[in-house]
């Protein structure tokens, strides 16, 4: 156990949240800290340089991103150990939340250095606060895998979670991601998308997964900007196929008497909210048995 003692002359590493869109969201404390540190570690020095110029802050900047973090950590630690205060910022929002900084913060704590958070904007918290979905419990997953097979596998693993699910997604994958949510979790699973939060064209889309996909597809701006994807958790009674195995099996069996398996899985998914893929596989198993 390490305790930072009074009178410690070593520097402090400040984790400073910066605006995710609207520059007025920067806190007075964040401005004060950024103005007072010896150096600022930034994910993109050009991007952060514009923010600092807007704030009238002129401080040395050092790049710290996913590709160089391990190589830059020791230099920053040396400055902290020598008594210099350092601020860590990301391109937008709170550092370490799907952004670089974990290695630096971890090593600073190992050294017994003081690490102090300067709270502020965070896209997932801002989106949840306005989504109208349950927020007493939620699971932040960050970015889903870029490839479709990996993304669908991840969604299948999360499908039975009863807590609200939160993802970040890029504009060029948002349509595919929503389509995969509809396919794996059911076309009526409630989702809310927050696009360009705090910016001029901030938009929220909500409804069943298929409904939201159609709205996005029809919206000429639907594939622009950064997205927070929020998915209502599964109902407890539906969180496990086995919990209602007899009812689901009976439904599938009755439908298969009149319909092909693919159509059976689609209708059963609409009625139960369960994923079509799992229902399709279950129907195959029933047919084989």
MIDRENLUM-850504 format. One record per residue (C-alpha): residue number from 0; residue in one letter; x, y, z. Coordinates in pm, 1 decimal, decimal comma. Each point is the difference from the previous one (the first is absolute). Layout:
<atoms>
{NUM; 'A'; {X; Y; Z}},
...
</atoms>
This chain:
<atoms>
{0; 'X'; {0,0; 0,0; 0,0}},
{1; 'X'; {132,1; 342,0; -99,2}},
{2; 'X'; {-102,3; 326,7; 161,7}},
{3; 'X'; {102,5; 340,3; -136,2}},
{4; 'X'; {147,3; 186,8; 296,3}},
{5; 'X'; {-34,3; 376,2; 56,6}},
{6; 'X'; {308,4; 188,1; -113,5}},
{7; 'X'; {72,2; -236,3; -288,0}},
{8; 'X'; {194,5; 217,4; -244,5}},
{9; 'X'; {-59,2; -220,4; -301,5}},
{10; 'X'; {-236,6; 115,2; -271,5}},
{11; 'X'; {-367,1; -87,8; -47,2}},
{12; 'X'; {-145,5; -167,0; -306,4}},
{13; 'X'; {-333,9; 166,2; -75,9}},
{14; 'X'; {-255,7; -189,0; -211,4}},
{15; 'X'; {-192,8; 283,3; -162,3}},
{16; 'X'; {-332,8; -41,0; -179,2}},
{17; 'X'; {-46,0; 227,6; -301,6}},
{18; 'X'; {-310,1; 86,2; -210,4}},
{19; 'X'; {-149,0; -265,3; -228,9}},
{20; 'X'; {-138,9; 269,1; -229,5}},
{21; 'X'; {-112,4; 323,6; 159,5}},
{22; 'X'; {306,6; 189,1; 121,2}},
{23; 'X'; {-207,4; 172,4; 269,2}},
{24; 'X'; {-14,8; -331,4; 185,4}},
{25; 'X'; {359,4; 36,7; 122,4}},
{26; 'X'; {2,8; 53,4; 375,9}},
{27; 'X'; {167,3; 292,2; 174,5}},
{28; 'X'; {207,8; -249,8; 198,7}},
{29; 'X'; {118,0; -172,0; -318,1}},
{30; 'X'; {112,2; 335,6; -142,8}},
{31; 'X'; {180,0; 82,0; 324,4}},
{32; 'X'; {182,5; -335,1; 7,0}},
{33; 'X'; {98,3; 13,6; -366,6}},
{34; 'X'; {132,0; 351,9; 54,4}},
{35; 'X'; {210,3; -105,5; 299,0}},
{36; 'X'; {168,2; -325,9; -105,1}},
{37; 'X'; {349,3; -20,3; -145,2}},
{38; 'X'; {-95,0; -220,6; -294,9}},
{39; 'X'; {-314,4; -142,3; -161,0}},
{40; 'X'; {-7,9; -353,2; -142,0}},
{41; 'X'; {-254,8; -8,8; -282,9}},
{42; 'X'; {-136,7; -273,7; -225,6}},
{43; 'X'; {35,8; 228,2; -305,3}},
{44; 'X'; {211,4; 310,9; 55,5}},
{45; 'X'; {-142,1; 178,1; -304,9}},
{46; 'X'; {-359,6; -57,7; 108,9}},
{47; 'X'; {67,3; 92,7; 362,8}},
{48; 'X'; {211,6; 294,9; -108,6}},
{49; 'X'; {-310,1; 161,0; -150,2}},
{50; 'X'; {-190,2; -46,2; 327,2}},
{51; 'X'; {283,0; 149,7; 203,7}},
{52; 'X'; {29,0; 291,4; -241,7}},
{53; 'X'; {-374,1; 62,8; 43,5}},
{54; 'X'; {51,6; 2,4; 376,8}},
{55; 'X'; {303,6; 226,1; -23,1}},
{56; 'X'; {229,4; -263,3; 150,2}},
{57; 'X'; {356,6; -37,2; -125,6}},
{58; 'X'; {168,3; -309,5; 143,4}},
{59; 'X'; {242,2; -260,8; -134,7}},
{60; 'X'; {-187,2; -291,1; -160,2}},
{61; 'X'; {116,5; -360,4; -28,8}},
{62; 'X'; {-184,2; -259,0; -207,6}},
{63; 'X'; {-128,5; -303,3; 191,1}},
{64; 'X'; {-212,8; -241,2; -201,1}},
{65; 'X'; {-59,7; -371,7; -46,7}},
{66; 'X'; {303,8; -47,3; -222,0}},
{67; 'X'; {263,5; 170,6; 215,9}},
{68; 'X'; {-132,4; -7,6; 357,5}},
{69; 'X'; {237,2; -265,0; 136,2}},
{70; 'X'; {299,7; 176,9; -148,8}},
{71; 'X'; {-96,4; 342,3; 137,8}},
{72; 'X'; {-101,6; -101,3; 352,1}},
{73; 'X'; {346,2; 1,7; 157,1}},
{74; 'X'; {75,5; 352,8; -119,5}},
{75; 'X'; {-323,9; 128,1; 151,2}},
{76; 'X'; {63,4; -191,5; 323,1}},
{77; 'X'; {347,0; 155,7; 22,3}},
{78; 'X'; {-154,0; 346,3; -19,4}},
{79; 'X'; {-254,5; -85,9; 267,8}},
{80; 'X'; {268,5; -146,8; 225,7}},
{81; 'X'; {203,2; 319,2; -45,4}},
{82; 'X'; {-290,3; 205,9; 131,2}},
{83; 'X'; {-176,5; 113,0; -318,5}},
{84; 'X'; {-378,5; -19,0; -22,4}},
{85; 'X'; {-134,4; -164,3; -316,8}},
{86; 'X'; {-350,1; 0,7; -151,2}},
{87; 'X'; {-134,2; -281,4; -215,1}},
{88; 'X'; {-273,8; 79,9; -253,2}},
{89; 'X'; {-155,1; -190,4; -288,6}},
{90; 'X'; {-151,5; 129,8; -321,2}},
{91; 'X'; {-338,2; 33,1; 170,8}},
{92; 'X'; {-163,2; -102,5; 325,5}},
{93; 'X'; {157,9; -182,9; 291,6}},
{94; 'X'; {341,1; -164,8; -55,1}},
{95; 'X'; {22,0; -381,1; 29,8}},
{96; 'X'; {-370,9; -43,2; -90,3}},
{97; 'X'; {70,4; -171,9; -334,9}},
{98; 'X'; {297,8; 235,3; -25,8}},
{99; 'X'; {373,6; -31,2; 79,4}},
{100; 'X'; {147,4; 48,0; 347,3}},
{101; 'X'; {-37,6; -330,6; 182,3}},
{102; 'X'; {370,3; -87,1; -14,4}},
{103; 'X'; {102,6; 344,2; 124,2}},
{104; 'X'; {-249,2; 6,0; 287,6}},
{105; 'X'; {86,5; -355,2; 100,6}},
{106; 'X'; {374,5; 70,1; 6,5}},
{107; 'X'; {-50,5; 328,3; 185,7}},
{108; 'X'; {-187,7; -186,3; 271,4}},
{109; 'X'; {270,1; -266,3; 15,7}},
{110; 'X'; {249,5; 281,6; 64,1}},
{111; 'X'; {-221,4; 130,5; 279,0}},
{112; 'X'; {-67,2; 326,2; -181,3}},
{113; 'X'; {-314,8; 199,3; 54,3}},
{114; 'X'; {-257,1; -44,1; -278,2}},
{115; 'X'; {-288,5; 247,8; 18,3}},
{116; 'X'; {-313,6; -3,8; -219,6}},
{117; 'X'; {-145,7; 326,8; -127,5}},
{118; 'X'; {-353,5; -112,8; -90,6}},
{119; 'X'; {-198,6; 129,8; -290,9}},
{120; 'X'; {-155,7; -109,5; -330,9}},
{121; 'X'; {-35,3; -368,8; -82,1}},
{122; 'X'; {-201,6; -106,8; -305,3}},
{123; 'X'; {-144,3; -317,9; 149,2}},
{124; 'X'; {-125,1; 174,2; 316,4}},
{125; 'X'; {-142,5; 293,3; -196,6}},
{126; 'X'; {-180,9; -237,4; -236,0}},
{127; 'X'; {-140,1; -219,4; 277,4}},
{128; 'X'; {-133,8; 300,0; 188,1}},
{129; 'X'; {-224,1; 92,4; -294,3}},
{130; 'X'; {-83,1; -342,7; -144,0}},
{131; 'X'; {-298,3; -98,1; 212,4}},
{132; 'X'; {143,0; -347,0; 61,5}},
{133; 'X'; {65,2; -154,5; 344,5}},
{134; 'X'; {321,4; 141,4; 147,5}},
{135; 'X'; {5,5; -163,6; 342,8}},
{136; 'X'; {224,6; -267,1; -153,5}},
{137; 'X'; {177,5; 12,0; -333,5}},
{138; 'X'; {290,0; -167,0; -178,6}},
{139; 'X'; {239,0; 210,9; -206,1}},
{140; 'X'; {161,2; -211,6; -270,1}},
{141; 'X'; {193,8; 266,6; -189,8}},
{142; 'X'; {41,2; -72,0; -371,7}},
{143; 'X'; {-132,2; -325,5; -142,0}},
{144; 'X'; {229,5; -198,6; -234,0}},
{145; 'X'; {31,2; 160,8; -343,3}},
{146; 'X'; {-53,7; -322,3; -194,3}},
{147; 'X'; {-353,3; -131,4; -32,9}},
{148; 'X'; {74,5; -350,0; 125,9}},
{149; 'X'; {169,4; 128,5; 315,5}},
{150; 'X'; {-269,1; 259,8; 58,0}},
{151; 'X'; {-281,6; -253,5; -28,5}},
{152; 'X'; {180,5; -239,2; 233,8}},
{153; 'X'; {39,2; 277,7; 257,4}},
{154; 'X'; {-366,8; 95,7; -30,1}},
{155; 'X'; {-111,5; -362,3; 38,0}},
{156; 'X'; {201,7; -21,2; 323,5}},
{157; 'X'; {-165,3; 320,1; 129,3}},
{158; 'X'; {-352,8; -77,8; -116,4}},
{159; 'X'; {-115,9; -148,1; 332,2}},
{160; 'X'; {134,6; 285,3; 215,7}},
{161; 'X'; {-284,1; 160,7; 194,0}},
{162; 'X'; {182,6; 332,1; 49,4}},
{163; 'X'; {7,0; 287,0; -249,1}},
{164; 'X'; {283,5; -49,4; -249,4}},
{165; 'X'; {207,1; 293,9; -124,9}},
{166; 'X'; {235,2; 4,1; -299,5}},
{167; 'X'; {192,3; 259,5; -195,4}},
{168; 'X'; {-22,1; -26,8; -377,4}},
{169; 'X'; {146,3; 177,4; -301,0}},
{170; 'X'; {-216,3; 144,1; -280,8}},
{171; 'X'; {117,9; -242,9; -268,8}},
{172; 'X'; {-105,0; -304,1; 207,8}},
{173; 'X'; {-316,5; 126,4; 169,5}},
{174; 'X'; {-248,9; -147,2; -250,6}},
{175; 'X'; {165,7; -342,2; 8,2}},
{176; 'X'; {13,5; 5,5; 379,9}},
{177; 'X'; {-369,6; 84,1; 38,8}},
{178; 'X'; {-86,6; -268,5; -256,4}},
{179; 'X'; {203,8; -252,7; 199,4}},
{180; 'X'; {-175,3; 102,8; 322,8}},
{181; 'X'; {-336,1; -61,1; -166,5}},
{182; 'X'; {117,8; -335,7; -130,2}},
{183; 'X'; {154,9; -129,5; 323,2}},
{184; 'X'; {-217,6; 161,8; 268,4}},
{185; 'X'; {-333,5; 22,1; -175,7}},
{186; 'X'; {-145,4; 260,7; -232,4}},
{187; 'X'; {-215,6; 148,9; 277,2}},
{188; 'X'; {279,9; 37,6; 257,0}},
{189; 'X'; {-11,9; 363,9; 111,2}},
{190; 'X'; {306,4; 204,0; -87,9}},
{191; 'X'; {93,8; 366,4; 22,6}},
{192; 'X'; {271,8; 162,1; -208,4}},
{193; 'X'; {159,8; 328,8; 99,1}},
{194; 'X'; {168,7; 173,3; -295,2}},
{195; 'X'; {228,9; 304,0; 21,7}},
{196; 'X'; {-80,2; 52,0; 369,9}},
{197; 'X'; {38,0; 364,1; 116,6}},
{198; 'X'; {71,4; 111,0; -358,6}},
{199; 'X'; {-215,5; 207,0; -234,7}},
{200; 'X'; {-167,4; -300,0; -163,8}},
{201; 'X'; {-52,5; -206,9; 315,2}},
{202; 'X'; {-263,2; -265,0; -74,2}},
{203; 'X'; {-153,8; -289,9; 192,1}},
{204; 'X'; {-162,4; -293,2; -179,0}},
{205; 'X'; {-211,4; -243,2; 202,1}},
{206; 'X'; {-231,2; -295,3; -53,1}},
{207; 'X'; {23,6; -363,0; -98,1}},
{208; 'X'; {327,0; -100,0; -166,3}},
{209; 'X'; {-155,2; -47,8; -345,8}},
{210; 'X'; {-195,0; 324,6; 31,3}},
{211; 'X'; {313,6; 195,7; 92,5}},
{212; 'X'; {191,1; -161,1; -286,2}},
{213; 'X'; {-267,3; 115,6; -245,9}},
{214; 'X'; {7,2; 352,8; 143,7}},
{215; 'X'; {378,3; 15,0; -24,8}},
{216; 'X'; {-5,9; -128,2; -356,1}},
{217; 'X'; {-254,8; 265,8; -104,2}},
{218; 'X'; {185,5; 281,6; 178,5}},
{219; 'X'; {258,3; 161,6; -233,3}},
{220; 'X'; {206,9; 80,7; 311,7}},
{221; 'X'; {-54,9; -341,6; 158,7}},
{222; 'X'; {352,4; -121,7; -69,1}},
{223; 'X'; {183,3; 313,9; 105,2}},
{224; 'X'; {161,5; 83,2; 332,1}},
{225; 'X'; {91,9; -207,0; 302,2}},
{226; 'X'; {-259,5; -225,4; 162,1}},
{227; 'X'; {-80,0; -132,1; 345,5}},
{228; 'X'; {-210,7; -315,5; -38,6}},
{229; 'X'; {-217,7; -98,5; 295,1}},
{230; 'X'; {-196,8; -324,6; 12,8}},
{231; 'X'; {-268,4; -83,3; 254,0}},
{232; 'X'; {90,5; -310,7; 196,6}},
{233; 'X'; {-181,5; -327,8; -52,3}},
{234; 'X'; {-306,0; -63,6; 210,6}},
{235; 'X'; {88,9; -236,9; 282,2}},
{236; 'X'; {-255,2; -251,2; -121,5}},
{237; 'X'; {166,3; 7,4; -342,0}},
{238; 'X'; {361,9; 26,9; 110,7}},
{239; 'X'; {54,4; -370,5; -42,4}},
{240; 'X'; {-148,3; -226,9; -261,4}},
{241; 'X'; {7,9; -282,7; 251,1}},
{242; 'X'; {-214,6; 193,6; 247,8}},
{243; 'X'; {-294,9; -41,1; -230,9}},
{244; 'X'; {126,3; -292,5; -203,4}},
{245; 'X'; {-325,5; -192,3; -6,3}},
{246; 'X'; {-205,6; 299,0; -117,9}},
{247; 'X'; {256,5; 102,4; -262,2}},
{248; 'X'; {40,5; -356,0; -120,7}},
{249; 'X'; {-376,0; -40,3; -28,2}},
{250; 'X'; {-29,5; 325,2; -193,2}},
{251; 'X'; {273,9; -105,2; -240,3}},
{252; 'X'; {-147,5; -345,2; -45,5}},
{253; 'X'; {-345,3; 136,9; -80,0}},
{254; 'X'; {137,2; 253,3; -246,3}},
{255; 'X'; {217,8; -260,3; -173,4}},
{256; 'X'; {-310,3; -206,9; -73,8}},
{257; 'X'; {-105,6; 270,2; -246,0}},
{258; 'X'; {310,4; 203,0; -81,5}},
{259; 'X'; {364,3; -36,7; -108,1}},
{260; 'X'; {257,6; 24,9; 278,4}},
{261; 'X'; {126,1; 344,0; -104,4}},
{262; 'X'; {-352,2; 144,7; 5,5}},
{263; 'X'; {-67,0; -178,7; 327,8}},
{264; 'X'; {303,6; 160,1; 163,7}},
{265; 'X'; {-96,3; 345,6; -126,0}},
{266; 'X'; {-356,1; -19,0; 133,7}},
{267; 'X'; {112,1; -152,4; 330,8}},
{268; 'X'; {255,9; 280,0; 39,7}},
{269; 'X'; {-272,4; 261,8; -50,1}},
{270; 'X'; {-222,3; -168,3; 257,9}},
{271; 'X'; {261,1; -69,8; 266,1}},
{272; 'X'; {264,5; 267,1; -51,3}},
{273; 'X'; {264,9; -271,8; -19,4}},
{274; 'X'; {269,1; 2,1; -269,2}},
{275; 'X'; {-83,8; -154,6; -336,1}},
{276; 'X'; {332,4; -181,3; -22,2}},
{277; 'X'; {-47,1; -184,7; 327,8}},
{278; 'X'; {-361,4; -80,8; -80,2}},
{279; 'X'; {102,8; -127,6; -342,8}},
{280; 'X'; {260,0; -228,2; 156,9}},
{281; 'X'; {-249,0; -116,8; 261,8}},
{282; 'X'; {-253,2; -77,6; -271,7}},
{283; 'X'; {261,7; -206,3; -186,3}},
{284; 'X'; {75,5; -190,6; 319,2}},
{285; 'X'; {-370,0; -70,8; 54,0}},
{286; 'X'; {-43,5; -116,2; -357,6}},
{287; 'X'; {301,2; -229,7; 22,1}},
{288; 'X'; {-125,5; -149,4; 326,1}},
</atoms>
